[in-house]
Amino acid sequence: MRGFTHTVKDPLWGNIPMTAEIRGILDVKEAEKLSRIKQNGPAFHIYPGAVHTRLSHSIGVYYLGREIMTALSKRNQELPFTETGLMSFLAACLLHDIGHFPYAHSLKELSVKEHEEIARELITGVPELEKAVERTGADPVMTGLIIDTKKDTDDAEALFYRSILSGTLDPDKLDYLSRDAFFAGIPYGKQDTSYIIASMALSDGRIALDEGAISLVEQVLFSKYMMYRNLYWHKGVRGATAMIKKAVLSGLRDGVIKLDDLYLCDDYSFLSLCRMHDDYEPFSLVEMVEDGSIEERLVWKPYDRNGKLEAKASDIAKRYETENEIFSMLSSRYPGLREYEVIIDIPEPISFETEVRILRENGLSDSPGEDEMLFSKAGPFFSKNLRKVALYLPPYIDQKDAEGAFMEVSNG
């Protein structure tokens, strides 16, 4: 790779080489916005060091994507890459999160569009960004297709790069697990990333991992579990996220804001949007999160896909009805309680399964044997262990009263 003479310094990966044109992408406002979105949203209230941004993460994904391409080129004599395709992949790594919402995943569940689709539309629809991508030698259309996995394409090269950016050992996951652990000050997400990448090779047109590195896949999956357990789904983080979600959903339902108002917001413009309507009471939840006043998780239970509460409340648009049932049960005893302060949180499904290919000593690749990927086989158990349906309320609510109301809607 020629022309990578510009250096960006990163606390996790050190010196990251870029061309002047790739570095120029970061000056376009759609990419620069990422510097104003915290990677882990409100998690800094629990882990004060976790104030790193989507921009630093995106630069890390670009770096690891480049490292993967370099490793493959060293191990394979003939690679099915074009220079345009390779630059499109690097641009996709750098821009994969430009459609992301503020406050981490707080608003993701509310959108009719995935952030990957928004990213593709921006790359091919915003002239300044499209030209910046073209100047790197990348194709904006291919770049968008690599990011947006739900967009149909028969471009074999784009599909190959897509499989790398969104695979089991993708640069996105390898960066965010290590980066989030680093800034939160917890050890669970750290990976032997350089060894993982050095163990990658191309086999039958697909990424495969050396047989001796199978344990590294297990490590990545277990690290993902530990990070969800200790950081991403920490009860305080879930509570703050649920409060933001409840405030926004209330605003959308009551016509105070529109979904279009949220697209392309960063953390600061989102907060400003809510403050423009400071007379709208549910938006006080946003201010509470901003001040670190997070509601208490007073009751919780393991997620049951056949449960009555889950059937009533899994659809976020219908969750109001169940929350209002609980409000009705508690309001007579707690006249100061407000409807919007009753919040049910149901985490989305999460998988610990893998489709990684293993490169055997005979040069052939296949799927791992049943006895080689024990953690992946146990993935459903770990997923079930993580998912908890929880009731968040102001701290003055007595836990027994909360439990009684929660039990009634769970059984009714």
Secondary structure as the mmCIF struct_conf table of DSSP 4:
data_model
#
loop_
_struct_conf.conf_type_id
_struct_conf.id
_struct_conf.beg_label_comp_id
_struct_conf.beg_label_asym_id
_struct_conf.beg_label_seq_id
_struct_conf.end_label_comp_id
_struct_conf.end_label_asym_id
_struct_conf.end_label_seq_id
STRN STRN1 HIS A 6 ASP A 10
TURN_TY1_P TURN_TY1_P1 PRO A 11 TRP A 13
STRN STRN2 GLY A 14 MET A 18
HELX_RH_AL_P HELX_RH_AL_P1 ALA A 20 ILE A 25
TURN_TY1_P TURN_TY1_P2 LEU A 26 ASP A 27
BEND BEND1 VAL A 28 VAL A 28
HELX_RH_AL_P HELX_RH_AL_P2 LYS A 29 GLU A 32
HELX_RH_3T_P HELX_RH_3T_P1 LYS A 33 ARG A 36
BEND BEND2 ILE A 37 ILE A 37
STRN STRN3 LYS A 38 LYS A 38
TURN_TY1_P TURN_TY1_P3 GLN A 39 ASN A 40
HELX_RH_3T_P HELX_RH_3T_P2 GLY A 41 HIS A 45
TURN_TY1_P TURN_TY1_P4 ILE A 46 ILE A 46
BEND BEND3 TYR A 47 TYR A 47
TURN_TY1_P TURN_TY1_P5 PRO A 48 GLY A 49
STRN STRN4 THR A 53 THR A 53
HELX_RH_AL_P HELX_RH_AL_P3 ARG A 54 ARG A 75
BEND BEND4 GLN A 77 GLU A 78
HELX_RH_AL_P HELX_RH_AL_P4 GLU A 83 LEU A 95
TURN_TY1_P TURN_TY1_P6 HIS A 96 GLY A 99
HELX_LH_PP_P HELX_LH_PP_P1 HIS A 100 PHE A 101
BEND BEND5 PRO A 102 PRO A 102
TURN_TY1_P TURN_TY1_P7 TYR A 103 LEU A 107
HELX_RH_3T_P HELX_RH_3T_P3 LYS A 108 LEU A 110
BEND BEND6 VAL A 112 LYS A 113
HELX_RH_AL_P HELX_RH_AL_P5 HIS A 115 GLY A 125
HELX_RH_AL_P HELX_RH_AL_P6 PRO A 127 ARG A 135
TURN_TY1_P TURN_TY1_P8 THR A 136 GLY A 137
HELX_RH_AL_P HELX_RH_AL_P7 PRO A 140 ILE A 147
TURN_TY1_P TURN_TY1_P9 THR A 149 LYS A 150
BEND BEND7 LYS A 151 LYS A 151
HELX_RH_AL_P HELX_RH_AL_P8 ALA A 156 LEU A 165
TURN_TY1_P TURN_TY1_P10 SER A 166 SER A 166
BEND BEND8 GLY A 167 GLY A 167
TURN_TY1_P TURN_TY1_P11 THR A 168 LEU A 169
HELX_RH_AL_P HELX_RH_AL_P9 PRO A 171 ALA A 184
TURN_TY1_P TURN_TY1_P12 GLY A 185 GLY A 185
BEND BEND9 PRO A 187 PRO A 187
TURN_TY1_P TURN_TY1_P13 TYR A 188 GLY A 189
HELX_RH_AL_P HELX_RH_AL_P10 THR A 193 ALA A 198
TURN_TY1_P TURN_TY1_P14 SER A 199 SER A 199
STRN STRN5 MET A 200 SER A 203
TURN_TY1_P TURN_TY1_P15 ASP A 204 GLY A 205
STRN STRN6 ARG A 206 ASP A 210
HELX_RH_3T_P HELX_RH_3T_P4 GLU A 211 ALA A 213
HELX_RH_AL_P HELX_RH_AL_P11 ILE A 214 MET A 227
HELX_RH_PI_P HELX_RH_PI_P1 TYR A 228 TYR A 232
TURN_TY1_P TURN_TY1_P16 TRP A 233 TRP A 233
HELX_RH_AL_P HELX_RH_AL_P12 LYS A 235 ARG A 253
TURN_TY1_P TURN_TY1_P17 ASP A 254 GLY A 255
BEND BEND10 VAL A 256 ILE A 257
HELX_RH_AL_P HELX_RH_AL_P13 LEU A 259 LEU A 262
TURN_TY1_P TURN_TY1_P18 TYR A 263 LEU A 264
HELX_RH_AL_P HELX_RH_AL_P14 ASP A 267 ARG A 275
TURN_TY1_P TURN_TY1_P19 MET A 276 ASP A 279
BEND BEND11 TYR A 280 TYR A 280
HELX_RH_3T_P HELX_RH_3T_P5 GLU A 281 PHE A 283
HELX_RH_AL_P HELX_RH_AL_P15 SER A 284 GLU A 290
TURN_TY1_P TURN_TY1_P20 ASP A 291 GLY A 292
HELX_LH_PP_P HELX_LH_PP_P2 ILE A 294 GLU A 295
STRN STRN7 GLU A 296 PRO A 302
TURN_TY1_P TURN_TY1_P21 ARG A 305 ASN A 306
HELX_RH_AL_P HELX_RH_AL_P16 LYS A 308 ALA A 313
BEND BEND12 SER A 314 ASP A 315
TURN_TY1_P TURN_TY1_P22 ILE A 316 LYS A 318
HELX_RH_AL_P HELX_RH_AL_P17 ARG A 319 SER A 331
TURN_TY1_P TURN_TY1_P23 SER A 332 ARG A 333
TURN_TY1_P TURN_TY1_P24 PRO A 335 GLY A 336
HELX_RH_3T_P HELX_RH_3T_P6 GLU A 339 GLU A 341
STRN STRN8 ILE A 343 ASP A 345
HELX_LH_PP_P HELX_LH_PP_P3 PRO A 347 PRO A 349
STRN STRN9 ARG A 357 LEU A 359
TURN_TY1_P TURN_TY1_P25 GLU A 361 ASN A 362
BEND BEND13 GLY A 363 GLY A 363
STRN STRN10 SER A 365 ASP A 366
HELX_LH_PP_P HELX_LH_PP_P4 SER A 367 GLY A 369
TURN_TY1_P TURN_TY1_P26 GLU A 370 GLU A 372
HELX_RH_AL_P HELX_RH_AL_P18 LEU A 374 LYS A 377
TURN_TY1_P TURN_TY1_P27 ALA A 378 ALA A 378
HELX_RH_AL_P HELX_RH_AL_P19 GLY A 379 LEU A 386
STRN STRN11 LYS A 388 LEU A 393
TURN_TY1_P TURN_TY1_P28 PRO A 395 TYR A 396
BEND BEND14 ILE A 397 ILE A 397
HELX_RH_AL_P HELX_RH_AL_P20 GLN A 399 ASN A 411
#
